Amino acid sequence: MAITATLRRMMKTPKNELPPGAPDHPGTAAESVADYSANGPLALQIPADCAGLRLDQALAQLCPQHSRSRLQGWVRAGRVQVDGVPARESKAKVWGGEQIEVDEILDVAGRASMPENIALKVVFEDECLLVIDKPAGLVVHPGNGNWSGTLLNALLFHAPELERVPRAGIVHRLDKETSGLLVVARTPAAQTDLVRQLQARTVRRHYYALARGMLAGDGTVDAPIGRHPRLRTRMAVTPGGKPARTHYRIIERFVDCTLLECALETGRTHQIRVHLESIGHALVGDPVYGTRASRVPSGPAFGRQALHARRLGLIHPLSGKTMTWTSALPEDMALLVAQARQQAAEAAVRTEEEMAVAFADGPEIFYVRGDSPEMDGGDDTGEDDDADLD
């Protein structure tokens, strides 16, 4: 009962009250939150064809713009009322005719985060999507040690309405030092659609990766990934991890490294980095997963993991059309590949020169027993030894 009373008081918070720590001057992301909360609860009636369903299942049908997990969270938070009474649990049955009120105030991660004027390379933009070409060094979401200067802060400045979308529309991430393409949803409905596409594994994400050593051929790493059993800030291939699958194909071989195109079938934290390390070919420059003692060459020096999200493909949430974007290698990684290619070309020239010197007097001829008259006793009759003598 105490919990119910508390939840009711939270729901009666004045509409113009800002979240704790939010600035009170106009034109900020926090102001957008207050404006959005003024829209009031969503009024619904459970139709007869939903009779017998769980409350969250019925809500998912009536509110397709929201994911079921989001709706379940609102039920737990007391934001869903059934016939004027806060719903107690998502699995309660409904029988049709119930009056539902859903408080759609979004519990936004980063609500107190301030917009920051950080330059963004926008590859595509419309009313429901943003596709960003993220530079290396930019953190995607605020966290320990990175509470400002992130992609989220930049997005809130570029598109202030993203304050109304959980996690500012971010549906997948790239590591700080990984560059390349990343999609952002501009509305809750678009976010839900993209999350479902990611869960269905229909979003196509292809990366260029420069791996240490010489890989023998194309392949697939199918190995579960979870927290490292001892180093909790790292991920590892572990039996108790989540399913993870990475496909790779060789683009070009160099002297001490190989350029790969990696395609993600799943999207686990550090997936490509962990999978390539697990087969003995960690990324060039990886400061976390490329430090173990190994017989594989370390490859050229590089100040970050050599990984770039090169291609992104998905189904547009509104039009239903398949869309694909590509991104060229950033300058630092393009230079790295060019240097590796030049090194390989110089090594090939040296090999040719060494071969030319070795055979300057003509090729040596080696006789195998029976190939010359001197070696088979001089029998030059032209007759086979086992000729028919009848």
FENTA-V160398 format. One record per residue. SS is DSSP state (a for helix, b for strand, c for the rest). D_FIRST is the distance of its C-alpha to the first C-alpha in whole Angstrom. Layout:
ss=<SS;SS>
d_first=<D_FIRST;D_FIRST>
This chain:
ss=<c;a;a;a;a;a;a;a;a;a;a;c;c;c;c;c;c;c;c;c;c;c;c;c;c;c;c;c;a;a;a;a;a;a;a;a;a;c;c;c;c;b;b;b;b;c;c;a;a;a;c;c;c;b;a;a;a;a;a;a;a;a;c;c;c;c;c;a;a;a;a;a;a;a;a;a;c;c;c;b;b;b;c;c;b;b;c;c;c;c;c;c;b;c;c;c;c;c;b;b;b;b;c;c;c;c;c;c;c;c;c;c;c;c;c;c;c;c;c;c;c;b;b;b;b;c;c;c;b;b;b;b;b;b;c;c;c;c;c;c;c;c;b;c;c;b;c;c;c;c;a;a;a;a;a;a;a;a;c;a;a;a;a;a;c;a;a;a;a;b;c;c;c;c;c;c;c;c;b;b;b;b;b;b;b;c;c;a;a;a;a;a;a;a;a;a;a;a;a;c;c;c;c;b;b;b;b;b;b;b;b;b;c;c;c;c;c;c;b;b;b;b;c;c;b;b;b;c;c;c;c;c;c;c;b;b;b;c;c;c;c;b;c;c;b;b;b;b;b;b;b;b;b;c;c;c;b;b;b;b;b;b;b;b;c;c;c;c;c;c;a;a;a;a;a;a;a;a;c;c;c;c;b;c;c;c;c;c;c;c;c;c;c;c;c;c;c;c;c;c;c;c;c;c;c;c;b;b;b;b;b;b;b;b;b;c;c;c;c;c;c;b;b;b;b;b;c;c;c;c;a;a;a;a;a;a;a;a;a;a;a;a;a;a;a;a;a;a;a;a;a;a;a;a;a;a;a;a;c;c;c;c;c;c;c;c;c;c;c;c;c;c;a;a;a;c;c;c;c;c;c;c;c;c;c;c;c;c;c;c>
d_first=<0;4;5;5;6;9;10;11;13;14;15;17;19;23;25;27;26;27;25;26;29;31;34;34;38;39;40;37;35;32;33;33;29;29;31;29;26;28;28;25;23;25;25;26;26;26;30;31;33;29;28;27;26;23;21;22;26;26;25;27;30;29;29;31;32;28;28;26;24;24;22;20;19;18;16;14;14;12;16;16;16;17;18;16;13;11;13;11;14;18;19;18;21;22;25;27;26;23;22;21;20;21;20;23;23;25;23;27;28;31;29;31;34;37;39;43;46;47;50;49;51;50;51;50;47;46;43;41;43;44;46;47;50;48;51;50;49;46;42;40;37;36;35;36;39;39;37;40;43;41;42;38;39;42;41;39;42;44;41;39;37;36;33;31;31;29;32;34;35;36;36;39;40;43;44;45;49;49;50;50;48;45;43;40;38;38;35;32;34;37;35;33;37;38;35;36;40;39;37;40;43;45;45;48;48;51;52;56;56;59;58;60;63;65;63;65;64;61;58;54;52;49;47;43;42;39;39;42;41;42;43;39;40;42;42;44;45;43;43;39;39;38;41;44;47;49;53;56;59;62;63;66;67;68;70;67;64;63;61;59;57;53;51;47;46;43;41;40;40;44;45;49;49;48;50;53;53;52;55;57;58;55;55;58;56;53;52;49;50;54;55;55;59;61;64;63;65;62;63;64;62;59;57;54;53;55;53;53;50;53;52;49;49;46;46;45;42;43;47;46;50;50;51;52;53;55;55;58;58;58;61;60;59;62;65;63;64;68;69;68;70;73;73;73;76;78;77;78;82;82;82;85;87;87;88;90;92;92;94;96;99;98;96;97;98;97;99;98;101;103;102;105;109;109;106;108;111;113;113;114;115;112;112;109;109;109;111;112;116;117>
